[in-house]
Amino acid sequence: MDANARKKQVLIINAAPMFREFLREKLSSENVSVEIADGRLDSFSKIIRVLPDLVIIDVEDSFEEVMDLLERKMSDPNAKRIPVIISGPEMERAQISSLVQYGVVKYFSKPIKFDVFFEAIGKIIRVNLSMDTTPCVLEIHHNGNVIFVEIAQGLNREKISLLKYKISEMIDNYKIKDPKLIVMMTNLQLSFVDGINVELLLDTVTADERVQSRNIKILSLDDYMNDFIDGHVEYVGVKVLKDLTSALGSIVGNAQASGDANEIIADSILAGEDDTTGSVDIRFGTESGDGEGLGTEGSILNVAIVDDDEVVRRILSQSFQSIGVTTETFESGVKFVQAIQTKSFDLAVLDIFMQGISGFDVLNQMRARERPIPAIVYSQAVQREYVIQALSLGAKGYLAKPQKPEVIIKKAMEILHDRI
């Protein structure tokens, strides 16, 4: 039997749950056998027993255990020739080069560019792995128990597949009770040719049993989406709406029997979040650099703080700078809008009521840009209509003043992290 014709085997070691399951599903769909290992002893014993065609090691922080495993692998005559791919934090090029002697053929800095990642896997195990490269921007973030999924440009099957694990991970990490899901895809025009991808999307957002169908709202201006859902009994309860205000109002309405609408908004949206672990972005090399899988220089995040309160500006600026984030402060929305004509920011923390133009006006102008700036609203205004208006204008989060600085920072890092 031709060695190239047999079923290939890949061993995945120490991968975070979402990363592991995404890889397992993708490779299994391509008829590649996948084994999973965790821990030093389990990993080495499976390398020896399985003798896979490729080992993929995921590194979170420490390389000590990984180096021990690589040295043990090189000491075994049958295992030493097995190629290794490592995904991990950014490293100097010289450090990456030192791994070659241990059989490491590729090192991918996180966030991983998955088209390049799977291309590398395919070349190593000599399997032509398919990859959907449809242009697609997919973001996921949450406020309290409301999870927002934003999809623009197109429907990409790889990103949609990862979304399934991302939703479950977010529910687990933030301990979200009674999660509600809003899928925003208002700028997509759909037709029957998109049917297979629409079905995958709906299967994805309904996959986690903790998200009940009646709590899933899809924002779409396209009648095709509504017709598609009406024709499938497995999506009963999922509702298609044409604007975010209706979707948020519908979600709030689900609980109005138990309390005042403003209180429900406060409980479900005006909330601080815990930190996240085990996440992974899905990026394409064509979207963010050349994606060679070598160590790259880290970029410094630049955050704009827009607030007419000098104390708030100073506290937030110092807090962000303490974690290595650069900041620029603006005492009015007018000055910030002028600045973004020539400067770029990764995130804006924005008050609502300021002299000159309001935060709503600023959000509206940011939304009109070719590459909108993600924004967190940080305001004393907690009325239901203000929250809904801000989120409808594209705000990624709404935090009620006052909050501890670490709450704002955690929310900012979540938003910057969760672009798929």
C-alpha positions in Angstrom: 0.0 0.0 0.0 1.3 3.5 -0.9 2.3 5.3 2.3 0.9 8.5 1.0 -2.5 6.8 0.6 -3.0 5.7 4.2 -5.0 7.8 6.6 -2.7 10.4 8.1 -2.5 10.9 11.9 -2.0 14.1 13.9 -1.4 14.3 17.6 -2.5 17.6 19.3 -0.9 18.3 22.7 -1.9 20.6 25.5 -4.3 22.6 23.3 -6.9 24.9 24.9 -10.4 23.3 24.6 -11.7 25.6 21.9 -8.5 25.4 19.8 -8.4 21.6 20.3 -12.0 21.0 19.2 -11.8 23.3 16.3 -8.7 21.5 15.0 -10.2 18.1 15.6 -13.3 18.9 13.7 -11.5 20.5 10.8 -8.9 17.7 10.4 -11.4 14.9 10.9 -13.6 16.4 8.1 -10.5 16.1 5.9 -10.2 12.4 6.8 -7.2 12.9 9.0 -7.1 10.9 12.2 -6.7 13.0 15.4 -5.3 12.0 18.8 -5.4 14.3 21.8 -2.9 14.4 24.7 -2.5 16.5 27.8 0.4 16.6 30.2 4.0 15.4 30.0 3.5 11.7 30.5 0.4 11.3 28.4 1.9 13.3 25.6 5.1 11.3 25.4 3.4 7.9 25.7 1.1 8.8 22.8 3.9 10.0 20.6 5.6 6.6 21.1 2.4 4.6 20.7 0.8 6.4 17.8 3.9 7.6 15.9 1.8 10.3 14.2 2.7 12.0 11.0 2.7 15.4 12.8 2.6 16.7 16.4 1.0 20.0 17.1 1.8 21.5 20.5 -0.1 24.5 21.9 1.8 26.6 24.4 0.1 29.1 26.7 3.0 30.5 28.9 5.8 28.2 30.0 8.1 26.4 27.6 9.7 24.3 30.3 7.4 21.3 30.0 7.5 21.6 26.2 11.3 21.5 26.1 11.3 18.5 28.3 8.9 16.7 25.9 10.9 17.7 22.8 14.1 16.4 24.4 12.5 13.1 25.3 11.0 12.8 21.8 14.5 13.4 20.3 15.9 10.6 22.5 13.7 8.0 20.9 14.9 6.7 17.5 11.3 6.1 16.2 9.9 9.5 17.3 12.8 11.8 16.6 11.9 12.3 13.0 8.3 13.2 13.6 7.8 16.9 12.6 6.4 19.3 15.1 4.3 22.5 14.8 4.1 24.8 17.8 1.6 27.6 18.4 2.4 30.0 21.2 3.3 33.5 22.3 5.5 35.8 20.3 9.2 34.9 20.4 12.4 36.3 19.1 13.5 34.8 15.7 16.6 33.4 17.3 14.6 31.5 19.9 12.4 30.0 17.2 15.5 29.0 15.2 16.8 27.1 18.2 13.8 24.9 18.1 14.7 23.4 14.7 17.1 20.9 16.3 14.1 19.4 18.1 12.2 18.7 14.9 10.1 21.9 15.1 9.3 22.8 11.5 6.9 25.7 12.1 6.2 28.1 14.9 3.0 30.2 14.8 2.6 33.2 17.0 -0.9 33.9 18.3 -3.3 35.0 17.1 -2.9 32.3 14.5 -3.5 32.9 10.8 -5.4 29.8 10.0 -5.1 29.7 6.3 -1.3 29.6 6.6 -1.6 27.2 9.6 -3.6 24.6 7.7 -1.6 25.1 4.5 1.5 24.2 6.6 -0.2 21.1 8.1 -1.3 20.0 4.6 2.2 20.2 3.2 3.8 18.4 6.1 1.4 15.4 6.1 0.9 15.6 2.3 -2.9 16.1 2.4 -4.5 18.9 0.4 -6.6 20.6 3.1 -9.5 22.7 1.9 -9.8 26.3 3.2 -12.6 28.7 2.7 -11.0 32.1 2.0 -14.2 34.1 1.6 -13.6 37.6 2.9 -15.4 37.8 6.3 -15.1 39.9 9.4 -16.6 38.1 12.4 -16.6 39.6 15.9 -18.1 38.3 19.1 -18.5 40.1 22.4 -20.9 40.3 25.2 -22.6 42.6 27.7 -23.9 40.7 30.7 -25.8 37.8 29.4 -26.3 39.2 25.9 -23.8 37.8 23.3 -23.4 39.9 20.2 -22.1 38.3 17.0 -21.3 40.7 14.1 -20.7 39.3 10.6 -19.7 41.5 7.7 -18.5 41.1 4.1 -19.4 37.4 3.7 -20.0 34.0 5.2 -16.7 32.1 5.8 -17.2 28.4 6.7 -13.9 28.2 8.7 -14.8 31.3 10.8 -18.4 30.1 11.3 -17.1 26.7 12.5 -14.9 28.3 15.0 -17.8 30.5 16.2 -19.5 27.4 17.7 -16.7 26.9 20.1 -16.2 30.6 20.8 -19.9 30.9 21.9 -19.5 28.0 24.3 -16.2 29.3 25.6 -17.6 32.7 26.3 -20.6 31.2 28.2 -18.2 29.1 30.3 -15.5 31.8 30.9 -18.0 34.5 31.9 -20.4 32.1 33.7 -23.3 33.5 31.6 -26.7 32.4 32.9 -29.6 32.3 30.5 -27.5 33.5 27.6 -29.2 35.5 24.8 -27.7 35.8 21.3 -28.0 38.5 18.8 -26.4 37.8 15.3 -26.0 41.1 13.4 -25.6 40.6 9.6 -27.5 43.6 8.2 -25.0 44.5 5.5 -25.0 41.0 3.9 -27.1 40.3 0.8 -28.1 36.6 0.7 -29.6 34.3 -1.9 -30.2 30.6 -2.4 -26.5 30.1 -3.3 -25.7 31.0 0.3 -28.1 28.3 1.7 -25.4 25.8 2.8 -23.5 28.5 4.6 -26.6 30.0 6.2 -27.5 26.5 7.4 -24.0 26.1 8.9 -24.4 29.5 10.7 -27.8 28.5 12.2 -26.5 25.1 13.3 -23.6 26.9 14.9 -25.6 29.5 16.9 -28.1 26.8 18.0 -25.5 24.2 18.9 -25.0 25.1 22.6 -28.1 23.8 24.5 -27.7 26.6 27.0 -28.8 29.1 24.3 -32.5 28.5 23.8 -33.8 29.2 20.3 -36.3 31.7 21.6 -33.4 33.7 22.9 -31.7 33.9 19.5 -32.3 37.0 17.3 -30.9 37.5 13.9 -30.6 41.0 12.4 -30.9 40.9 8.7 -32.4 43.1 6.1 -32.7 40.2 3.6 -36.0 38.4 3.3 -34.1 35.3 2.3 -32.9 34.7 5.9 -36.5 34.9 7.2 -37.7 32.5 4.5 -34.9 30.1 5.2 -35.7 29.9 8.9 -39.4 29.5 8.3 -38.7 26.5 6.1 -36.7 24.6 8.7 -38.5 23.2 11.8 -35.2 22.7 13.6 -34.9 26.5 13.9 -38.3 27.1 15.4 -38.1 30.0 17.9 -35.2 31.8 16.2 -36.5 35.2 15.1 -35.3 37.5 12.3 -35.5 41.2 13.0 -34.5 44.2 11.0 -32.9 46.5 13.7 -31.0 46.2 16.9 -33.5 48.2 18.9 -36.2 45.6 18.2 -33.9 42.8 19.0 -32.8 44.3 22.4 -36.4 45.2 23.1 -37.5 41.7 22.4 -34.8 40.2 24.7 -35.8 42.6 27.5 -39.4 41.8 26.8 -38.8 38.1 27.5 -38.2 39.0 31.1 -40.4 42.0 31.7 -42.8 40.0 33.8 -40.2 39.7 36.5 -39.3 43.4 36.9 -38.8 46.9 35.5 -37.3 47.1 32.0 -34.6 49.5 33.2 -33.6 47.1 35.9 -33.5 44.2 33.4 -31.3 46.3 31.1 -29.0 47.1 34.1 -28.8 43.4 35.1 -28.3 42.0 31.6 -26.2 44.7 29.9 -24.6 47.1 32.5 -22.2 44.6 33.9 -18.5 44.1 34.5 -16.9 41.0 33.2 -14.3 38.5 34.3 -11.1 37.8 32.5 -11.0 35.2 29.6 -8.7 32.2 29.2 -8.0 29.7 26.5 -9.2 31.8 23.6 -7.9 31.9 20.1 -8.6 34.2 17.2 -9.0 33.0 13.6 -7.2 35.1 11.1 -6.1 34.8 7.5 -2.6 35.8 6.4 -4.2 38.0 3.7 -6.0 39.9 6.5 -3.0 40.6 8.8 0.5 40.3 7.4 2.3 37.6 5.6 1.5 34.8 8.1 4.8 32.9 7.7 4.4 31.5 11.2 7.7 33.0 12.4 8.0 35.3 15.4 6.8 38.8 14.7 7.2 42.0 16.6 4.3 42.8 18.9 2.3 45.9 18.1 1.5 48.4 20.8 -2.2 49.0 21.4 -3.4 52.6 21.3 -6.5 53.6 23.2 -8.4 56.9 23.0 -10.1 58.1 26.2 -12.9 60.6 25.4 -14.4 62.2 28.5 -15.0 65.7 29.8 -14.1 64.6 33.3 -10.4 65.2 33.9 -10.2 62.7 36.8 -11.7 59.9 34.7 -9.3 60.7 31.9 -6.3 60.6 34.2 -7.3 57.4 36.1 -8.1 55.4 32.9 -5.0 56.7 31.1 -2.7 55.6 34.0 -4.5 52.3 34.3 -4.0 51.4 30.6 -0.4 52.6 30.6 0.3 50.3 33.6 -0.3 47.3 31.3 1.8 48.6 28.4 -1.1 50.2 26.4 -0.5 53.7 25.0 -3.3 56.2 25.5 -4.4 59.6 24.2 -7.0 61.6 26.1 -9.6 64.0 24.7 -11.8 66.3 26.7 -14.5 66.5 24.0 -16.0 64.5 21.3 -15.2 67.3 18.8 -11.4 67.0 19.4 -11.6 63.2 19.2 -13.4 63.4 15.8 -10.8 65.8 14.5 -8.0 63.5 15.7 -9.3 60.4 14.0 -9.0 62.1 10.6 -5.2 61.6 10.8 -4.7 59.2 13.7 -5.6 55.5 14.2 -6.8 53.9 17.5 -7.5 50.3 18.4 -10.2 51.3 20.8 -12.1 54.3 22.2 -13.5 54.6 25.8 -16.3 57.1 25.4 -18.6 59.2 27.6 -22.1 60.0 26.3 -22.9 63.5 27.5 -20.1 66.0 26.8 -19.9 69.6 25.7 -20.0 70.1 21.9 -21.2 66.8 20.4 -22.5 63.8 22.3 -21.0 60.3 22.4 -23.9 59.2 20.2 -22.7 61.6 17.5 -19.2 60.3 17.9 -20.3 56.7 17.6 -22.3 57.6 14.4 -19.2 59.2 12.9 -17.0 56.3 13.8 -19.5 53.8 12.3 -19.3 55.7 9.0 -15.5 55.1 8.7 -14.2 52.4 6.4 -12.6 50.7 9.4 -14.8 51.6 12.4 -13.0 52.0 15.8 -14.4 49.7 18.4 -15.8 51.6 21.3 -16.8 51.1 25.0 -19.4 53.6 26.4 -18.5 54.5 30.0 -21.3 56.8 31.3 -23.5 57.7 34.2 -26.5 57.5 31.8 -28.1 54.1 32.4 -31.5 54.6 31.0 -32.7 51.8 28.8 -33.1 54.0 25.7 -29.5 55.3 26.0 -28.0 51.8 26.3 -30.0 50.6 23.3 -29.1 53.6 21.2 -25.4 53.2 22.0 -25.3 49.5 21.1 -27.4 50.2 18.0 -24.7 52.8 16.9 -22.0 50.1 17.2 -20.7 50.3 20.7 -19.1 47.0 21.8 -19.8 47.5 25.4 -21.7 49.8 27.8 -20.4 50.2 31.4 -22.1 52.3 34.0 -20.0 54.8 36.0 -18.3 54.3 38.4 -16.3 51.2 37.8 -13.0 50.0 39.0 -10.4 50.7 36.3 -9.6 46.9 36.0 -13.2 46.3 34.9 -12.8 48.7 32.0 -9.5 47.2 31.1 -10.9 43.7 31.1 -13.7 44.7 28.9 -11.3 46.5 26.5 -9.1 43.4 26.3 -12.1 41.2 25.7 -13.2 43.3 22.8 -9.8 43.6 21.2 -9.3 39.8 21.7 -12.6 38.6 20.3 -12.3 39.5 16.6 -12.4 36.2 14.7 
